[in-house]
Amino acid sequence: MTQLADVTNINVPVEARRRRTFAVISHPDAGKSTLTEALLLHARAITHAGAVHGKAGRGGTVSDWMEMEKARGISVTSAAIQFEYDDAVINLVDTPGHADFSEDTFRVLSAVDAAVMLVDANKGLEPQTMKLFAVCKQRGLPVITVINKWDRPGASPLALMDEIQNRTGLLPTPLNWPVGEAGDLRGVMDRRSGDFLRFTRTPGGATVAESTRLSAAEAAAEEGVAWANATDESDLLDAEGQNHDSELFLAGDTTPVLFCAAVANFGVQQLLDTLVEFAPPAEARPDIDGVPRAVTSAFSGFVFKVQSGMNTAHRDHVAYVRVVSGEFRRGMIVTHAATGRPFATKYAQQLFGRERTVIDQAWPGDIVGLVNASALRVGDSIFEDEPVEYPPLPLFSPEHFRAIRPVDSSKHKQFRRGIEQLDHEGVIQVMRSELRGEQAPVLGAVGPMQFEVVEDRMVHDFHADIRMEALPYQVARRTDKASALLLAPMRQVEVFTRSDGTLLALFSTPWRLQAIHRENPDLVLIDIANATVDDFR
């Protein structure tokens, strides 16, 4: 037993150093899912890439597996994918870009060690990208910037560098530089070696795009003016000190920049190499008291997502656990920090989008899927031996509300099971009141598209058609029993009990809330979200 423990203690730091765990963030339609496919393709994890907006007959993407995602060409839920590249183990989380699913993205950013910020070459830094970047900054996540769609018309590269610096406060330090203007990509200059990487387009971008490395002299002879312009612009960056420095990057002062065309698989190999070389490995994370938990400590982790309906043959659900410290072993007995109760991790799986394979071990930085661990909820901590609890993942304040009922009253059992499961996953917040009755719950959401996900999931996953009615409320506040009694008879106010027992008062408008609070300053009315989440919102 001692010999086994010694081997484990040796393996943990070695395996932690191999891990690169990151999220891809951006505004909708910047190409996150397409980039994910291209990364998998270049890492040889898949043989053909399927683009969301690809040609007829091509498969859907690995990360967009829900029917709603396939139909609309957008990501509505995060997906975890693990694969190996060189000697590194990559844990990639593709996140929703739409603002209505900000809560899901926020949870993902709590579980990663770095972020890839994807920027459309034509549109630059869009609103949702900036909101997500603000969260990365608050969490101290180093950010690698990828300028995508360089095979289409767009802004000048120097203008994009100015925009990144002015709007994020980070100094952009390009690792490569485009040869040829946006829409006429010939290849990229490797700024460290000075070589030219010339790309060959593949049919439909479904297979790896080959690149040819040429010397600067060969590139000058072949590309002429385009190479001369790229060289002049790179020299200007040198003069401004815009060269990569690992310490400044990890400190959050700079952002390495890469240019690519993900749909054509241009520049993707360089991103993989950059992640392996520069992105931070799994390191100590602070617990709820701010004390760092070393990766060599006994096993611990936290749940950042719960998802059901991934396996259509079974109505199971999966808890996504970020391993923070120690060695995870399938079948090990861990303790649920919220209840103090033990449970066995018998069904542990490695995630590859919707696909799952049984794993026996996992290490700090990995994301493990625990199947049918029904006691686990989003934000819960688990551990072995040494007790630890990690900071809770805050809820966003809902701004849209719907009363929901089953279309067919004979399917109330399926209806109730579906609502309970979606609540368990954190897809929406479920509230009830004595006035409306136990059978007529009210759903609260950050954005209206969440209700579309609920409707889609209820029909396809739980076979229960639903009817929803919009309620005339715009803002929610936590309250207590005494205040709830005073609020109940007031106009344009309704009090509910959330599924976790929290009392919520809903108000018709922010102005109505302000008026009531001004007239009744002793009422308990607390914003659901904390300051960090408010900043993100």
Secondary structure as the mmCIF struct_conf table of DSSP 4:
data_model
#
loop_
_struct_conf.conf_type_id
_struct_conf.id
_struct_conf.beg_label_comp_id
_struct_conf.beg_label_asym_id
_struct_conf.beg_label_seq_id
_struct_conf.end_label_comp_id
_struct_conf.end_label_asym_id
_struct_conf.end_label_seq_id
HELX_RH_AL_P HELX_RH_AL_P1 THR A 2 ARG A 18
STRN STRN1 ARG A 19 ILE A 25
BEND BEND1 HIS A 27 HIS A 27
TURN_TY1_P TURN_TY1_P1 PRO A 28 ASP A 29
BEND BEND2 ALA A 30 GLY A 31
HELX_RH_AL_P HELX_RH_AL_P2 LYS A 32 HIS A 42
TURN_TY1_P TURN_TY1_P2 ALA A 43 ARG A 44
BEND BEND3 ALA A 45 ALA A 45
BEND BEND4 THR A 47 HIS A 48
TURN_TY1_P TURN_TY1_P3 VAL A 52 HIS A 53
TURN_TY1_P TURN_TY1_P4 ALA A 56 GLY A 57
HELX_LH_PP_P HELX_LH_PP_P1 ARG A 58 THR A 61
BEND BEND5 VAL A 62 SER A 63
BEND BEND6 MET A 66 MET A 66
HELX_RH_AL_P HELX_RH_AL_P3 GLU A 67 ARG A 72
TURN_TY1_P TURN_TY1_P5 GLY A 73 GLY A 73
BEND BEND7 ILE A 74 ILE A 74
BEND BEND8 THR A 77 THR A 77
STRN STRN2 ALA A 79 TYR A 85
TURN_TY1_P TURN_TY1_P6 ASP A 86 ASP A 87
STRN STRN3 ALA A 88 ASP A 94
BEND BEND9 HIS A 98 HIS A 98
HELX_RH_3T_P HELX_RH_3T_P1 ALA A 99 PHE A 101
HELX_RH_AL_P HELX_RH_AL_P4 SER A 102 LEU A 109
TURN_TY1_P TURN_TY1_P7 SER A 110 SER A 110
BEND BEND10 ALA A 111 ALA A 111
BEND BEND11 ASP A 113 ASP A 113
STRN STRN4 ALA A 114 ASP A 120
TURN_TY1_P TURN_TY1_P8 ALA A 121 LYS A 123
STRN STRN5 GLY A 124 GLY A 124
BEND BEND12 LEU A 125 LEU A 125
HELX_RH_AL_P HELX_RH_AL_P5 PRO A 127 ARG A 139
TURN_TY1_P TURN_TY1_P9 GLY A 140 GLY A 140
STRN STRN6 VAL A 143 ASN A 148
TURN_TY1_P TURN_TY1_P10 TRP A 150 ASP A 151
BEND BEND13 ARG A 152 ARG A 152
HELX_RH_AL_P HELX_RH_AL_P6 PRO A 157 THR A 168
HELX_LH_PP_P HELX_LH_PP_P2 LEU A 170 LEU A 170
STRN STRN7 LEU A 171 PRO A 174
BEND BEND14 LEU A 175 LEU A 175
STRN STRN8 ASN A 176 VAL A 179
BEND BEND15 GLY A 180 GLY A 180
TURN_TY1_P TURN_TY1_P11 ALA A 182 GLY A 183
STRN STRN9 GLY A 187 ASP A 190
TURN_TY1_P TURN_TY1_P12 ARG A 191 SER A 193
STRN STRN10 PHE A 196 PHE A 199
HELX_RH_3T_P HELX_RH_3T_P2 PRO A 203 GLY A 205
BEND BEND16 THR A 207 THR A 207
HELX_LH_PP_P HELX_LH_PP_P3 VAL A 208 GLU A 210
STRN STRN11 SER A 211 LEU A 214
HELX_RH_AL_P HELX_RH_AL_P7 ALA A 216 GLU A 223
TURN_TY1_P TURN_TY1_P13 GLY A 224 GLY A 224
HELX_RH_AL_P HELX_RH_AL_P8 VAL A 225 ALA A 239
TURN_TY1_P TURN_TY1_P14 GLU A 240 GLY A 241
HELX_RH_AL_P HELX_RH_AL_P9 SER A 246 LEU A 250
TURN_TY1_P TURN_TY1_P15 ALA A 251 GLY A 252
BEND BEND17 ASP A 253 ASP A 253
STRN STRN12 THR A 254 PHE A 259
STRN STRN13 ALA A 261 ALA A 261
HELX_RH_3T_P HELX_RH_3T_P3 ALA A 262 ALA A 264
TURN_TY1_P TURN_TY1_P16 ASN A 265 ASN A 265
STRN STRN14 PHE A 266 PHE A 266
BEND BEND18 GLY A 267 GLY A 267
HELX_RH_AL_P HELX_RH_AL_P10 VAL A 268 PHE A 278
BEND BEND19 ALA A 279 ALA A 279
STRN STRN15 ARG A 285 PRO A 286
TURN_TY1_P TURN_TY1_P17 ILE A 288 ASP A 289
BEND BEND20 GLY A 290 GLY A 290
STRN STRN16 PRO A 292 ARG A 293
TURN_TY1_P TURN_TY1_P18 VAL A 295 THR A 296
BEND BEND21 SER A 297 ALA A 298
HELX_LH_PP_P HELX_LH_PP_P4 PHE A 299 PHE A 299
STRN STRN17 SER A 300 SER A 308
BEND BEND22 MET A 310 ASN A 311
TURN_TY1_P TURN_TY1_P19 THR A 312 ALA A 313
BEND BEND23 HIS A 314 HIS A 314
STRN STRN18 HIS A 317 SER A 325
BEND BEND24 GLY A 326 GLY A 326
STRN STRN19 PHE A 328 ARG A 329
TURN_TY1_P TURN_TY1_P20 ARG A 330 GLY A 331
STRN STRN20 ILE A 333 HIS A 336
TURN_TY1_P TURN_TY1_P21 ALA A 337 GLY A 340
STRN STRN21 ARG A 341 ALA A 344
BEND BEND25 TYR A 347 TYR A 347
STRN STRN22 ALA A 348 PHE A 352
TURN_TY1_P TURN_TY1_P22 GLY A 353 ARG A 354
STRN STRN23 GLU A 355 VAL A 358
BEND BEND26 ASP A 360 ASP A 360
STRN STRN24 GLN A 361 ALA A 362
TURN_TY1_P TURN_TY1_P23 PRO A 364 GLY A 365
STRN STRN25 ILE A 367 VAL A 371
TURN_TY1_P TURN_TY1_P24 ASN A 372 ASN A 372
TURN_TY1_P TURN_TY1_P25 SER A 374 ALA A 375
TURN_TY1_P TURN_TY1_P26 VAL A 378 GLY A 379
STRN STRN26 SER A 381 PHE A 383
BEND BEND27 GLU A 384 GLU A 386
HELX_LH_PP_P HELX_LH_PP_P5 TYR A 390 PRO A 392
HELX_LH_PP_P HELX_LH_PP_P6 PRO A 394 PRO A 398
STRN STRN27 HIS A 400 PRO A 406
BEND BEND28 VAL A 407 ASP A 408
HELX_RH_3T_P HELX_RH_3T_P4 SER A 409 LYS A 411
HELX_RH_AL_P HELX_RH_AL_P11 HIS A 412 GLU A 425
TURN_TY1_P TURN_TY1_P27 GLY A 426 GLY A 426
BEND BEND29 VAL A 427 ILE A 428
STRN STRN28 GLN A 429 ARG A 432
TURN_TY1_P TURN_TY1_P28 GLU A 434 ARG A 436
TURN_TY1_P TURN_TY1_P29 GLU A 438 GLN A 439
BEND BEND30 ALA A 440 ALA A 440
STRN STRN29 VAL A 442 ALA A 445
BEND BEND31 VAL A 446 GLY A 447
TURN_TY1_P TURN_TY1_P30 PRO A 448 PRO A 448
HELX_RH_AL_P HELX_RH_AL_P12 MET A 449 HIS A 460
TURN_TY1_P TURN_TY1_P31 ASP A 461 PHE A 462
STRN STRN30 ILE A 466 ALA A 470
BEND BEND32 PRO A 472 PRO A 472
STRN STRN31 VAL A 475 THR A 479
HELX_RH_AL_P HELX_RH_AL_P13 LYS A 481 LEU A 487
TURN_TY1_P TURN_TY1_P32 ALA A 488 PRO A 489
BEND BEND33 MET A 490 MET A 490
TURN_TY1_P TURN_TY1_P33 ARG A 491 GLN A 492
STRN STRN32 VAL A 493 ARG A 498
TURN_TY1_P TURN_TY1_P34 SER A 499 ASP A 500
BEND BEND34 GLY A 501 GLY A 501
STRN STRN33 LEU A 503 PHE A 507
BEND BEND35 SER A 508 THR A 509
HELX_RH_AL_P HELX_RH_AL_P14 PRO A 510 GLU A 519
TURN_TY1_P TURN_TY1_P35 PRO A 521 ASP A 522
BEND BEND36 LEU A 523 LEU A 523
STRN STRN34 ILE A 526 ILE A 526
BEND BEND37 ILE A 528 ALA A 529
HELX_RH_AL_P HELX_RH_AL_P15 ALA A 531 PHE A 536
#
